[in-house]
Amino acid sequence: MSAAERTDVELRCETCGNRYESTFVVEKDGRRHRFDSFECAIHALAPTCPRCEVRVVGHGVQVDDRIYCSSHCARESEPAGAALETHT
């Protein structure tokens, strides 16, 4: 299908609204998301570290339902002895 045949929704990034013929789809939790760049996908879908507020792009450290960007942030935020689970 050519860009001329694709609808505006198929060409529009849901984060920035940019109309771009090379958008891509990410499926997460049963929902389809359309982006024009990894930057926009990260902004929309990556969790935010509850301590320093950066986006967790790589392997995070999870404690219960919280995902931290690093073991340092997790240790600084959680009580001593909390079980830290590193995602690889």
C-alpha angles and dihedrals in degrees: 000000000000123000089251090059095049119092124244090253090055090054101041125094110229093215105047101013092233114157106225130160094219099059118146134208128235119192116208129165091351094306128111118225125189122209139170096210143018087244091063092044091052092048091053103037113022117098119246121235106246092216106045099012097229120140113261101231101157132035110329133199114242127205112178104311096338121098117201126195093232144004088253092061091043093051092046092051105037129068117262112277096027113150108250115201115198116207115219 
